[in-house]
């Protein structure tokens, strides 16, 4: 095999490895924050919830919605998801635009299981 052919194969292998790590190996979480002062929820997903919460509380993202309050607490979280699955469930929750839906997620664990199965 030529040196150029070997580099192309290695580049493809590297991309394939990154694809699998990003989509299958990294465990992610859906999280929902609640601010008592705003009486609002914030829904997000990420790989590391504790780091992400610290970013929200420290105004790491200037002008972001979570910068409007300093009293955000974790209302609900769903761990052990594949990253893309967490993103799809996040989008689903946001599309619902419903405080009641979020409250039901916490009150009825079977609702979470249905979302996990839907976006398997």
N, CA, C and O atoms as a GROMACS GRO file, in nm:
protein
  480
    1UNK      N    1   0.085  -0.118   0.000
    1UNK     CA    2   0.000   0.000   0.000
    1UNK      C    3   0.089   0.124   0.000
    1UNK      O    4   0.193   0.126   0.067
    2UNK      N    5   0.049   0.225  -0.074
    2UNK     CA    6   0.128   0.347  -0.081
    2UNK      C    7   0.108   0.428   0.047
    2UNK      O    8   0.015   0.406   0.124
    3UNK      N    9   0.201   0.522   0.067
    3UNK     CA   10   0.193   0.608   0.185
    3UNK      C   11   0.066   0.692   0.181
    3UNK      O   12   0.001   0.712   0.284
    4UNK      N   13   0.030   0.743   0.062
    4UNK     CA   14  -0.090   0.824   0.048
    4UNK      C   15  -0.215   0.741   0.079
    4UNK      O   16  -0.306   0.789   0.147
    5UNK      N   17  -0.221   0.619   0.030
    5UNK     CA   18  -0.334   0.530   0.057
    5UNK      C   19  -0.347   0.502   0.205
    5UNK      O   20  -0.458   0.493   0.258
    6UNK      N   21  -0.236   0.487   0.272
    6UNK     CA   22  -0.236   0.460   0.416
    6UNK      C   23  -0.290   0.582   0.492
    6UNK      O   24  -0.367   0.566   0.587
    7UNK      N   25  -0.251   0.703   0.450
    7UNK     CA   26  -0.300   0.825   0.516
    7UNK      C   27  -0.450   0.841   0.497
    7UNK      O   28  -0.521   0.880   0.591
    8UNK      N   29  -0.500   0.812   0.379
    8UNK     CA   30  -0.644   0.822   0.353
    8UNK      C   31  -0.720   0.724   0.442
    8UNK      O   32  -0.821   0.760   0.502
    9UNK      N   33  -0.670   0.601   0.450
    9UNK     CA   34  -0.736   0.500   0.533
    9UNK      C   35  -0.734   0.542   0.680
    9UNK      O   36  -0.834   0.527   0.750
   10UNK      N   37  -0.619   0.594   0.727
   10UNK     CA   38  -0.609   0.638   0.866
   10UNK      C   39  -0.703   0.755   0.894
   10UNK      O   40  -0.763   0.763   1.002
   11UNK      N   41  -0.716   0.847   0.797
   11UNK     CA   42  -0.805   0.962   0.812
   11UNK      C   43  -0.950   0.914   0.822
   11UNK      O   44  -1.026   0.964   0.905
   12UNK      N   45  -0.988   0.818   0.739
   12UNK     CA   46  -1.124   0.762   0.744
   12UNK      C   47  -1.147   0.690   0.876
   12UNK      O   48  -1.254   0.702   0.936
   13UNK      N   49  -1.049   0.615   0.922
   13UNK     CA   50  -1.062   0.544   1.048
   13UNK      C   51  -1.079   0.642   1.164
   13UNK      O   52  -1.158   0.618   1.255
   14UNK      N   53  -1.004   0.752   1.160
   14UNK     CA   54  -1.012   0.853   1.264
   14UNK      C   55  -1.151   0.917   1.265
   14UNK      O   56  -1.211   0.936   1.371
   15UNK      N   57  -1.202   0.951   1.148
   15UNK     CA   58  -1.336   1.011   1.139
   15UNK      C   59  -1.442   0.914   1.189
   15UNK      O   60  -1.536   0.954   1.258
   16UNK      N   61  -1.428   0.789   1.153
   16UNK     CA   62  -1.523   0.688   1.198
   16UNK      C   63  -1.517   0.673   1.350
   16UNK      O   64  -1.620   0.659   1.416
   17UNK      N   65  -1.398   0.676   1.405
   17UNK     CA   66  -1.381   0.667   1.550
   17UNK      C   67  -1.448   0.786   1.618
   17UNK      O   68  -1.518   0.769   1.718
   18UNK      N   69  -1.427   0.907   1.566
   18UNK     CA   70  -1.490   1.026   1.622
   18UNK      C   71  -1.642   1.018   1.615
   18UNK      O   72  -1.712   1.055   1.709
   19UNK      N   73  -1.692   0.969   1.501
   19UNK     CA   74  -1.837   0.954   1.485
   19UNK      C   75  -1.894   0.864   1.594
   19UNK      O   76  -1.993   0.899   1.657
   20UNK      N   77  -1.832   0.749   1.616
   20UNK     CA   78  -1.882   0.655   1.715
   20UNK      C   79  -1.868   0.711   1.857
   20UNK      O   80  -1.959   0.692   1.938
   21UNK      N   81  -1.758   0.778   1.887
   21UNK     CA   82  -1.742   0.836   2.020
   21UNK      C   83  -1.848   0.941   2.045
   21UNK      O   84  -1.906   0.947   2.153
   22UNK      N   85  -1.874   1.026   1.945
   22UNK     CA   86  -1.969   1.136   1.961
   22UNK      C   87  -2.112   1.085   1.973
   22UNK      O   88  -2.190   1.138   2.052
   23UNK      N   89  -2.146   0.982   1.897
   23UNK     CA   90  -2.284   0.937   1.892
   23UNK      C   91  -2.317   0.820   1.984
   23UNK      O   92  -2.434   0.800   2.018
   24UNK      N   93  -2.219   0.744   2.027
   24UNK     CA   94  -2.250   0.624   2.104
   24UNK      C   95  -2.177   0.615   2.237
   24UNK      O   96  -2.235   0.569   2.336
   25UNK      N   97  -2.053   0.658   2.243
   25UNK     CA   98  -1.974   0.636   2.364
   25UNK      C   99  -1.999   0.742   2.470
   25UNK      O  100  -1.998   0.712   2.589
   26UNK      N  101  -2.022   0.865   2.429
   26UNK     CA  102  -2.041   0.972   2.526
   26UNK      C  103  -2.181   0.965   2.586
   26UNK      O  104  -2.280   0.970   2.513
   27UNK      N  105  -2.187   0.954   2.715
   27UNK     CA  106  -2.316   0.953   2.780
   27UNK      C  107  -2.354   1.097   2.811
   27UNK      O  108  -2.272   1.177   2.856
   28UNK      N  109  -2.479   1.128   2.787
   28UNK     CA  110  -2.527   1.264   2.803
   28UNK      C  111  -2.647   1.266   2.896
   28UNK      O  112  -2.694   1.163   2.943
   29UNK      N  113  -2.696   1.387   2.921
   29UNK     CA  114  -2.811   1.403   3.010
   29UNK      C  115  -2.900   1.516   2.959
   29UNK      O  116  -2.854   1.611   2.895
   30UNK      N  117  -3.025   1.502   2.989
   30UNK     CA  118  -3.122   1.610   2.972
   30UNK      C  119  -3.137   1.671   3.111
   30UNK      O  120  -3.142   1.598   3.210
   31UNK      N  121  -3.143   1.803   3.119
   31UNK     CA  122  -3.165   1.866   3.249
   31UNK      C  123  -3.267   1.978   3.233
   31UNK      O  124  -3.277   2.042   3.129
   32UNK      N  125  -3.341   1.999   3.340
   32UNK     CA  126  -3.437   2.109   3.343
   32UNK      C  127  -3.411   2.188   3.470
   32UNK      O  128  -3.415   2.134   3.580
   33UNK      N  129  -3.383   2.316   3.452
   33UNK     CA  130  -3.357   2.405   3.564
   33UNK      C  131  -3.484   2.483   3.596
   33UNK      O  132  -3.569   2.505   3.510
   34UNK      N  133  -3.495   2.523   3.722
   34UNK     CA  134  -3.609   2.605   3.763
   34UNK      C  135  -3.558   2.725   3.842
   34UNK      O  136  -3.470   2.711   3.927
   35UNK      N  137  -3.614   2.841   3.814
   35UNK     CA  138  -3.581   2.963   3.887
   35UNK      C  139  -3.706   3.009   3.963
   35UNK      O  140  -3.803   3.051   3.901
   36UNK      N  141  -3.703   3.001   4.096
   36UNK     CA  142  -3.818   3.049   4.174
   36UNK      C  143  -3.846   3.198   4.154
   36UNK      O  144  -3.961   3.240   4.151
   37UNK      N  145  -3.740   3.280   4.140
   37UNK     CA  146  -3.762   3.424   4.124
   37UNK      C  147  -3.830   3.458   3.992
   37UNK      O  148  -3.908   3.553   3.985
   38UNK      N  149  -3.800   3.383   3.887
   38UNK     CA  150  -3.863   3.405   3.757
   38UNK      C  151  -3.988   3.319   3.737
   38UNK      O  152  -4.072   3.347   3.651
   39UNK      N  153  -3.999   3.214   3.818
   39UNK     CA  154  -4.103   3.112   3.801
   39UNK      C  155  -4.098   3.057   3.658
   39UNK      O  156  -4.201   3.043   3.592
   40UNK      N  157  -3.976   3.026   3.613
   40UNK     CA  158  -3.954   2.976   3.476
   40UNK      C  159  -3.866   2.852   3.480
   40UNK      O  160  -3.789   2.829   3.573
   41UNK      N  161  -3.880   2.773   3.373
   41UNK     CA  162  -3.797   2.655   3.353
   41UNK      C  163  -3.700   2.681   3.239
   41UNK      O  164  -3.728   2.760   3.150
   42UNK      N  165  -3.586   2.613   3.243
   42UNK     CA  166  -3.490   2.613   3.132
   42UNK      C  167  -3.453   2.468   3.104
   42UNK      O  168  -3.414   2.394   3.195
   43UNK      N  169  -3.465   2.427   2.979
   43UNK     CA  170  -3.434   2.290   2.939
   43UNK      C  171  -3.306   2.288   2.856
   43UNK      O  172  -3.288   2.371   2.767
   44UNK      N  173  -3.218   2.192   2.886
   44UNK     CA  174  -3.095   2.178   2.811
   44UNK      C  175  -3.046   2.034   2.813
   44UNK      O  176  -3.103   1.948   2.881
   45UNK      N  177  -2.941   2.009   2.737
   45UNK     CA  178  -2.877   1.878   2.737
   45UNK      C  179  -2.727   1.898   2.724
   45UNK      O  180  -2.681   1.997   2.667
   46UNK      N  181  -2.652   1.804   2.778
   46UNK     CA  182  -2.506   1.817   2.777
   46UNK      C  183  -2.442   1.686   2.817
   46UNK      O  184  -2.510   1.589   2.851
   47UNK      N  185  -2.310   1.684   2.812
   47UNK     CA  186  -2.233   1.568   2.854
   47UNK      C  187  -2.210   1.570   3.004
   47UNK      O  188  -2.226   1.467   3.070
   48UNK      N  189  -2.175   1.685   3.060
   48UNK     CA  190  -2.144   1.697   3.203
   48UNK      C  191  -2.237   1.800   3.267
   48UNK      O  192  -2.217   1.921   3.252
   49UNK      N  193  -2.337   1.753   3.338
   49UNK     CA  194  -2.440   1.842   3.394
   49UNK      C  195  -2.381   1.939   3.495
   49UNK      O  196  -2.414   2.058   3.491
   50UNK      N  197  -2.296   1.894   3.584
   50UNK     CA  198  -2.244   1.984   3.688
   50UNK      C  199  -2.164   2.099   3.627
   50UNK      O  200  -2.179   2.213   3.670
   51UNK      N  201  -2.080   2.071   3.527
   51UNK     CA  202  -2.007   2.178   3.460
   51UNK      C  203  -2.102   2.274   3.389
   51UNK      O  204  -2.083   2.396   3.392
   52UNK      N  205  -2.203   2.217   3.326
   52UNK     CA  206  -2.298   2.301   3.252
   52UNK      C  207  -2.377   2.391   3.345
   52UNK      O  208  -2.402   2.508   3.313
   53UNK      N  209  -2.417   2.340   3.460
   53UNK     CA  210  -2.489   2.422   3.558
   53UNK      C  211  -2.400   2.534   3.608
   53UNK      O  212  -2.444   2.648   3.621
   54UNK      N  213  -2.273   2.503   3.635
   54UNK     CA  214  -2.177   2.606   3.676
   54UNK      C  215  -2.167   2.715   3.570
   54UNK      O  216  -2.158   2.833   3.604
   55UNK      N  217  -2.168   2.677   3.443
   55UNK     CA  218  -2.163   2.775   3.335
   55UNK      C  219  -2.286   2.865   3.338
   55UNK      O  220  -2.276   2.986   3.321
   56UNK      N  221  -2.403   2.805   3.359
   56UNK     CA  222  -2.526   2.886   3.366
   56UNK      C  223  -2.519   2.985   3.482
   56UNK      O  224  -2.554   3.102   3.466
   57UNK      N  225  -2.476   2.939   3.597
   57UNK     CA  226  -2.474   3.024   3.717
   57UNK      C  227  -2.366   3.132   3.712
   57UNK      O  228  -2.378   3.234   3.779
   58UNK      N  229  -2.260   3.109   3.635
   58UNK     CA  230  -2.151   3.205   3.629
   58UNK      C  231  -2.163   3.299   3.509
   58UNK      O  232  -2.070   3.376   3.482
   59UNK      N  233  -2.273   3.294   3.438
   59UNK     CA  234  -2.295   3.376   3.319
   59UNK      C  235  -2.184   3.356   3.215
   59UNK      O  236  -2.137   3.451   3.153
   60UNK      N  237  -2.146   3.233   3.199
   60UNK     CA  238  -2.045   3.195   3.100
   60UNK      C  239  -2.090   3.234   2.959
   60UNK      O  240  -2.007   3.265   2.873
   61UNK      N  241  -2.222   3.234   2.936
   61UNK     CA  242  -2.279   3.273   2.808
   61UNK      C  243  -2.349   3.408   2.826
   61UNK      O  244  -2.464   3.413   2.869
   62UNK      N  245  -2.279   3.517   2.794
   62UNK     CA  246  -2.336   3.651   2.816
   62UNK      C  247  -2.467   3.669   2.737
   62UNK      O  248  -2.477   3.630   2.621
   63UNK      N  249  -2.566   3.727   2.803
   63UNK     CA  250  -2.694   3.754   2.736
   63UNK      C  251  -2.786   3.634   2.727
   63UNK      O  252  -2.895   3.644   2.671
   64UNK      N  253  -2.745   3.520   2.782
   64UNK     CA  254  -2.828   3.399   2.775
   64UNK      C  255  -2.947   3.412   2.870
   64UNK      O  256  -2.943   3.489   2.966
   65UNK      N  257  -3.051   3.337   2.842
   65UNK     CA  258  -3.173   3.339   2.923
   65UNK      C  259  -3.145   3.312   3.070
   65UNK      O  260  -3.205   3.375   3.157
   66UNK      N  261  -3.056   3.219   3.099
   66UNK     CA  262  -3.028   3.182   3.238
   66UNK      C  263  -2.955   3.293   3.314
   66UNK      O  264  -2.944   3.287   3.436
   67UNK      N  265  -2.904   3.393   3.243
   67UNK     CA  266  -2.838   3.505   3.308
   67UNK      C  267  -2.936   3.599   3.377
   67UNK      O  268  -2.894   3.688   3.451
   68UNK      N  269  -3.065   3.580   3.354
   68UNK     CA  270  -3.167   3.667   3.414
   68UNK      C  271  -3.188   3.640   3.563
   68UNK      O  272  -3.250   3.721   3.632
   69UNK      N  273  -3.138   3.527   3.612
   69UNK     CA  274  -3.157   3.492   3.754
   69UNK      C  275  -3.033   3.420   3.805
   69UNK      O  276  -2.955   3.364   3.728
   70UNK      N  277  -3.018   3.422   3.936
   70UNK     CA  278  -2.904   3.354   4.000
   70UNK      C  279  -2.949   3.238   4.087
   70UNK      O  280  -2.868   3.176   4.155
   71UNK      N  281  -3.078   3.208   4.084
   71UNK     CA  282  -3.131   3.106   4.176
   71UNK      C  283  -3.174   2.977   4.105
   71UNK      O  284  -3.264   2.908   4.153
   72UNK      N  285  -3.110   2.944   3.992
   72UNK     CA  286  -3.146   2.823   3.918
   72UNK      C  287  -3.111   2.698   4.000
   72UNK      O  288  -3.003   2.687   4.056
   73UNK      N  289  -3.205   2.607   4.004
   73UNK     CA  290  -3.182   2.477   4.068
   73UNK      C  291  -3.221   2.368   3.970
   73UNK      O  292  -3.305   2.388   3.882
   74UNK      N  293  -3.161   2.251   3.986
   74UNK     CA  294  -3.197   2.139   3.900
   74UNK      C  295  -3.334   2.088   3.943
   74UNK      O  296  -3.351   2.041   4.056
   75UNK      N  297  -3.429   2.098   3.853
   75UNK     CA  298  -3.565   2.052   3.880
   75UNK      C  299  -3.580   1.905   3.840
   75UNK      O  300  -3.646   1.827   3.909
   76UNK      N  301  -3.517   1.870   3.728
   76UNK     CA  302  -3.531   1.735   3.674
   76UNK      C  303  -3.408   1.705   3.590
   76UNK      O  304  -3.357   1.792   3.521
   77UNK      N  305  -3.362   1.580   3.596
   77UNK     CA  306  -3.255   1.540   3.503
   77UNK      C  307  -3.276   1.394   3.464
   77UNK      O  308  -3.332   1.314   3.538
   78UNK      N  309  -3.228   1.364   3.347
   78UNK     CA  310  -3.240   1.230   3.289
   78UNK      C  311  -3.102   1.195   3.236
   78UNK      O  312  -3.058   1.250   3.136
   79UNK      N  313  -3.035   1.102   3.304
   79UNK     CA  314  -2.895   1.069   3.272
   79UNK      C  315  -2.884   0.939   3.193
   79UNK      O  316  -2.982   0.866   3.177
   80UNK      N  317  -2.763   0.912   3.146
   80UNK     CA  318  -2.735   0.786   3.078
   80UNK      C  319  -2.787   0.778   2.937
   80UNK      O  320  -2.812   0.668   2.886
   81UNK      N  321  -2.804   0.892   2.872
   81UNK     CA  322  -2.854   0.895   2.736
   81UNK      C  323  -2.739   0.907   2.637
   81UNK      O  324  -2.632   0.959   2.671
   82UNK      N  325  -2.760   0.860   2.517
   82UNK     CA  326  -2.666   0.888   2.408
   82UNK      C  327  -2.683   1.036   2.374
   82UNK      O  328  -2.794   1.089   2.382
   83UNK      N  329  -2.575   1.103   2.336
   83UNK     CA  330  -2.579   1.248   2.315
   83UNK      C  331  -2.692   1.291   2.221
   83UNK      O  332  -2.768   1.381   2.254
   84UNK      N  333  -2.702   1.227   2.106
   84UNK     CA  334  -2.806   1.266   2.009
   84UNK      C  335  -2.946   1.240   2.066
   84UNK      O  336  -3.040   1.314   2.036
   85UNK      N  337  -2.960   1.138   2.145
   85UNK     CA  338  -3.088   1.106   2.208
   85UNK      C  339  -3.125   1.218   2.307
   85UNK      O  340  -3.240   1.262   2.311
   86UNK      N  341  -3.029   1.263   2.385
   86UNK     CA  342  -3.053   1.373   2.479
   86UNK      C  343  -3.095   1.499   2.405
   86UNK      O  344  -3.186   1.570   2.450
   87UNK      N  345  -3.031   1.527   2.293
   87UNK     CA  346  -3.066   1.646   2.213
   87UNK      C  347  -3.208   1.636   2.158
   87UNK      O  348  -3.282   1.735   2.157
   88UNK      N  349  -3.246   1.517   2.113
   88UNK     CA  350  -3.381   1.499   2.059
   88UNK      C  351  -3.487   1.510   2.168
   88UNK      O  352  -3.594   1.568   2.145
   89UNK      N  353  -3.460   1.456   2.285
   89UNK     CA  354  -3.556   1.467   2.395
   89UNK      C  355  -3.565   1.613   2.440
   89UNK      O  356  -3.674   1.661   2.471
   90UNK      N  357  -3.453   1.683   2.442
   90UNK     CA  358  -3.453   1.826   2.475
   90UNK      C  359  -3.544   1.902   2.378
   90UNK      O  360  -3.627   1.982   2.420
   91UNK      N  361  -3.528   1.876   2.250
   91UNK     CA  362  -3.610   1.943   2.148
   91UNK      C  363  -3.758   1.910   2.167
   91UNK      O  364  -3.844   1.996   2.150
   92UNK      N  365  -3.787   1.785   2.201
   92UNK     CA  366  -3.926   1.743   2.225
   92UNK      C  367  -3.987   1.822   2.341
   92UNK      O  368  -4.098   1.875   2.329
   93UNK      N  369  -3.914   1.831   2.452
   93UNK     CA  370  -3.963   1.903   2.568
   93UNK      C  371  -3.985   2.050   2.533
   93UNK      O  372  -4.086   2.109   2.572
   94UNK      N  373  -3.892   2.109   2.461
   94UNK     CA  374  -3.906   2.250   2.422
   94UNK      C  375  -4.024   2.272   2.328
   94UNK      O  376  -4.094   2.372   2.338
   95UNK      N  377  -4.047   2.177   2.237
   95UNK     CA  378  -4.161   2.188   2.145
   95UNK      C  379  -4.294   2.185   2.219
   95UNK      O  380  -4.392   2.246   2.176
   96UNK      N  381  -4.298   2.114   2.331
   96UNK     CA  382  -4.421   2.104   2.409
   96UNK      C  383  -4.462   2.240   2.467
   96UNK      O  384  -4.580   2.267   2.485
   97UNK      N  385  -4.364   2.325   2.496
   97UNK     CA  386  -4.389   2.459   2.552
   97UNK      C  387  -4.491   2.453   2.666
   97UNK      O  388  -4.587   2.531   2.669
   98UNK      N  389  -4.470   2.360   2.758
   98UNK     CA  390  -4.569   2.337   2.860
   98UNK      C  391  -4.506   2.315   2.998
   98UNK      O  392  -4.427   2.223   3.018
   99UNK      N  393  -4.542   2.402   3.090
   99UNK     CA  394  -4.499   2.386   3.229
   99UNK      C  395  -4.557   2.257   3.286
   99UNK      O  396  -4.491   2.187   3.363
  100UNK      N  397  -4.680   2.226   3.250
  100UNK     CA  398  -4.747   2.105   3.299
  100UNK      C  399  -4.674   1.980   3.250
  100UNK      O  400  -4.660   1.883   3.324
  101UNK      N  401  -4.627   1.981   3.125
  101UNK     CA  402  -4.553   1.866   3.071
  101UNK      C  403  -4.426   1.844   3.153
  101UNK      O  404  -4.393   1.730   3.186
  102UNK      N  405  -4.356   1.951   3.185
  102UNK     CA  406  -4.233   1.941   3.264
  102UNK      C  407  -4.265   1.889   3.404
  102UNK      O  408  -4.193   1.804   3.457
  103UNK      N  409  -4.371   1.939   3.464
  103UNK     CA  410  -4.411   1.889   3.596
  103UNK      C  411  -4.447   1.741   3.589
  103UNK      O  412  -4.416   1.665   3.681
  104UNK      N  413  -4.512   1.700   3.481
  104UNK     CA  414  -4.548   1.559   3.464
  104UNK      C  415  -4.426   1.470   3.444
  104UNK      O  416  -4.426   1.355   3.487
  105UNK      N  417  -4.322   1.522   3.379
  105UNK     CA  418  -4.198   1.446   3.363
  105UNK      C  419  -4.143   1.406   3.500
  105UNK      O  420  -4.096   1.294   3.520
  106UNK      N  421  -4.151   1.499   3.593
  106UNK     CA  422  -4.099   1.473   3.728
  106UNK      C  423  -4.195   1.382   3.805
  106UNK      O  424  -4.152   1.293   3.879
  107UNK      N  425  -4.324   1.404   3.788
  107UNK     CA  426  -4.424   1.330   3.866
  107UNK      C  427  -4.445   1.187   3.818
  107UNK      O  428  -4.476   1.098   3.898
  108UNK      N  429  -4.428   1.163   3.689
  108UNK     CA  430  -4.457   1.032   3.630
  108UNK      C  431  -4.334   0.978   3.557
  108UNK      O  432  -4.314   1.010   3.440
  109UNK      N  433  -4.252   0.897   3.623
  109UNK     CA  434  -4.130   0.843   3.563
  109UNK      C  435  -4.154   0.766   3.432
  109UNK      O  436  -4.066   0.761   3.347
  110UNK      N  437  -4.272   0.708   3.416
  110UNK     CA  438  -4.300   0.634   3.292
  110UNK      C  439  -4.300   0.726   3.170
  110UNK      O  440  -4.276   0.680   3.058
  111UNK      N  441  -4.326   0.855   3.189
  111UNK     CA  442  -4.321   0.950   3.078
  111UNK      C  443  -4.178   0.962   3.026
  111UNK      O  444  -4.156   0.970   2.905
  112UNK      N  445  -4.082   0.963   3.116
  112UNK     CA  446  -3.941   0.967   3.076
  112UNK      C  447  -3.904   0.842   2.997
  112UNK      O  448  -3.834   0.850   2.896
  113UNK      N  449  -3.951   0.728   3.044
  113UNK     CA  450  -3.922   0.602   2.975
  113UNK      C  451  -3.979   0.601   2.834
  113UNK      O  452  -3.917   0.549   2.741
  114UNK      N  453  -4.097   0.660   2.817
  114UNK     CA  454  -4.158   0.669   2.684
  114UNK      C  455  -4.076   0.757   2.591
  114UNK      O  456  -4.060   0.724   2.473
  115UNK      N  457  -4.023   0.868   2.644
  115UNK     CA  458  -3.939   0.956   2.562
  115UNK      C  459  -3.808   0.886   2.523
  115UNK      O  460  -3.762   0.897   2.409
  116UNK      N  461  -3.750   0.815   2.618
  116UNK     CA  462  -3.626   0.740   2.588
  116UNK      C  463  -3.653   0.639   2.477
  116UNK      O  464  -3.573   0.628   2.384
  117UNK      N  465  -3.763   0.566   2.487
  117UNK     CA  466  -3.796   0.466   2.385
  117UNK      C  467  -3.827   0.532   2.251
  117UNK      O  468  -3.790   0.480   2.145
  118UNK      N  469  -3.895   0.646   2.254
  118UNK     CA  470  -3.931   0.716   2.130
  118UNK      C  471  -3.808   0.761   2.053
  118UNK      O  472  -3.806   0.754   1.930
  119UNK      N  473  -3.706   0.805   2.124
  119UNK     CA  474  -3.585   0.857   2.059
  119UNK      C  475  -3.466   0.762   2.072
  119UNK      O  476  -3.352   0.806   2.078
  120UNK      N  477  -3.494   0.633   2.077
  120UNK     CA  478  -3.391   0.528   2.085
  120UNK      C  479  -3.306   0.528   1.961
  120UNK      O  480  -3.214   0.448   1.949
   0.00000   0.00000   0.00000
